[in-house]
Amino acid sequence: MKTALILLITPLLIWSLMRALVVPLLTTRSAAGGVVDGDLARCTSADNCQSSAAADVQPLAFPAASETQWQQFIDTVASLPGYKVLKREGDHVHFEARTPLMNYRDDLELLWRREADEIAIRSASRFGLKDLGANAQRIEMVRKLLALQLQQKG
């Protein structure tokens, strides 16, 4: 009976320690690229990063938007569970996004391109060589949030 209990509890303890101690330590280095030549930095790897600086991800349409709408959108993203603004400089915002299960810290960046009526977006994992689609899902979730906000405006 004791052996069965130990075999059951040991993996749970290891998982808890990994989630609470090891993963946050390994994911403290930011994967944000910032703004380079007026655009978000390109991804160094397509396996753990998605960006509208690449041809396969479209920027978010943000037609005839105002400063108030931009701030509301930033507030909406920041209010999501696990998201917080790390840095804001002008029209560039850098968020930290924590994954719910393993508490990984990832980076989400938005850059409002006012003249183009769009928002450039970049989502990158800090840990691991592959993201298993997490960054693409994050970008689509943010895209849907913006569409909902614009729909409510109109």
C-alpha positions as CSV (number, residue, x, y, z in Angstrom):
1,M,0.0,0.0,0.0
2,K,2.8,2.4,0.9
3,T,4.6,1.6,-2.4
4,A,1.5,2.4,-4.4
5,L,1.0,5.7,-2.5
6,I,4.6,6.7,-3.1
7,L,4.4,5.8,-6.8
8,L,1.2,8.0,-7.0
9,I,2.5,11.0,-5.1
10,T,6.1,11.2,-6.4
11,P,5.1,12.3,-10.0
12,L,2.8,14.9,-8.5
13,L,5.5,16.3,-6.3
14,I,8.0,16.4,-9.1
15,W,5.4,18.2,-11.4
16,S,4.6,20.7,-8.6
17,L,8.3,21.4,-8.0
18,M,8.9,21.9,-11.7
19,R,5.9,24.2,-12.1
20,A,6.7,26.2,-9.0
21,L,10.5,26.5,-9.0
22,V,12.2,25.3,-12.1
23,V,10.0,26.6,-14.9
24,P,9.9,30.3,-13.7
25,L,13.7,30.3,-13.3
26,L,14.2,29.0,-16.8
27,T,11.8,31.5,-18.4
28,T,12.9,34.8,-16.9
29,R,14.8,35.9,-20.0
30,S,12.6,37.9,-22.3
31,A,12.1,36.8,-25.8
32,A,10.8,40.2,-26.9
33,G,12.6,41.6,-29.9
34,G,11.4,45.2,-29.6
35,V,11.0,47.6,-32.4
36,V,13.7,47.5,-35.2
37,D,13.6,50.0,-38.0
38,G,10.0,51.0,-37.2
39,D,8.6,47.4,-37.1
40,L,8.6,44.5,-34.6
41,A,11.7,42.4,-34.7
42,R,11.6,39.3,-36.8
43,C,11.6,35.9,-35.1
44,T,14.9,34.1,-34.9
45,S,13.1,30.7,-35.0
46,A,9.7,29.9,-36.6
47,D,9.3,27.0,-34.2
48,N,8.7,29.0,-31.0
49,C,7.8,32.5,-32.4
50,Q,5.1,34.0,-34.6
51,S,5.3,37.6,-36.0
52,S,3.5,39.8,-38.5
53,A,7.0,40.8,-39.6
54,A,6.9,37.4,-41.4
55,A,4.7,36.8,-44.4
56,D,2.7,34.0,-42.8
57,V,1.1,36.2,-40.0
58,Q,-1.2,39.1,-41.0
59,P,-1.1,42.3,-38.9
60,L,-4.3,43.1,-37.0
61,A,-6.6,45.5,-38.8
62,F,-7.3,48.6,-36.7
63,P,-9.1,51.0,-39.0
64,A,-9.5,54.7,-38.0
65,A,-8.7,54.0,-34.4
66,S,-8.3,56.6,-31.7
67,E,-5.9,56.8,-28.8
68,T,-8.8,55.8,-26.5
69,Q,-9.5,52.7,-28.5
70,W,-5.8,51.8,-28.4
71,Q,-5.7,52.2,-24.6
72,Q,-8.8,50.2,-24.2
73,F,-7.3,47.4,-26.3
74,I,-4.1,47.4,-24.2
75,D,-6.3,47.3,-21.0
76,T,-8.3,44.4,-22.4
77,V,-5.2,42.3,-23.2
78,A,-3.7,43.2,-19.8
79,S,-6.8,42.1,-18.0
80,L,-6.6,38.5,-19.4
81,P,-5.5,35.9,-16.8
82,G,-1.7,35.6,-16.8
83,Y,-1.1,38.8,-18.8
84,K,0.6,41.9,-17.7
85,V,2.3,44.9,-19.3
86,L,6.0,44.9,-18.9
87,K,6.9,47.9,-20.9
88,R,5.2,50.6,-23.0
89,E,7.0,53.0,-25.2
90,G,4.8,55.1,-27.5
91,D,2.9,52.8,-29.8
92,H,4.8,49.7,-28.7
93,V,3.6,47.5,-25.9
94,H,5.4,44.5,-24.4
95,F,3.3,42.0,-22.4
96,E,4.3,38.9,-20.4
97,A,1.9,36.1,-20.9
98,R,2.0,33.1,-18.5
99,T,0.7,29.8,-19.6
100,P,-2.0,28.3,-17.3
101,L,-0.7,24.7,-16.9
102,M,3.1,25.0,-16.6
103,N,3.4,28.7,-15.8
104,Y,5.8,29.3,-18.7
105,R,6.5,33.0,-19.3
106,D,6.1,34.0,-22.9
107,D,6.2,37.4,-24.6
108,L,3.5,39.2,-26.6
109,E,4.3,42.5,-28.4
110,L,2.0,44.9,-30.1
111,L,3.0,47.9,-32.3
112,W,0.3,50.3,-33.5
113,R,1.1,51.4,-37.0
114,R,-1.2,54.4,-37.2
115,E,-0.5,55.3,-40.8
116,A,-1.3,51.8,-41.9
117,D,-4.4,51.4,-39.7
118,E,-3.1,48.1,-38.3
119,I,-1.3,46.6,-35.3
120,A,1.8,44.5,-35.8
121,I,1.9,41.5,-33.5
122,R,4.7,39.2,-32.2
123,S,4.3,36.3,-29.8
124,A,7.4,34.3,-28.7
125,S,8.1,31.6,-26.2
126,R,11.0,32.1,-23.8
127,F,11.5,28.4,-23.0
128,G,11.9,25.5,-25.4
129,L,12.6,25.0,-29.1
130,K,9.0,24.4,-30.1
131,D,5.8,26.1,-28.9
132,L,3.3,23.4,-30.0
133,G,1.1,26.1,-31.6
134,A,0.8,28.2,-28.5
135,N,2.0,31.4,-30.2
136,A,-0.3,31.1,-33.2
137,Q,-3.2,30.4,-30.8
138,R,-2.3,33.5,-28.7
139,I,-2.2,35.7,-31.8
140,E,-5.6,34.4,-33.0
141,M,-7.1,35.0,-29.5
142,V,-5.8,38.6,-29.6
143,R,-7.1,39.0,-33.1
144,K,-10.6,37.9,-32.0
145,L,-10.4,40.2,-28.9
146,L,-9.7,43.2,-31.2
147,A,-12.5,42.2,-33.6
148,L,-14.9,42.0,-30.7
149,Q,-13.8,45.4,-29.4
150,L,-14.2,47.0,-32.9
151,Q,-17.6,45.3,-33.4
152,Q,-18.8,46.8,-30.0
153,K,-17.6,50.2,-31.1
154,G,-19.6,50.1,-34.3
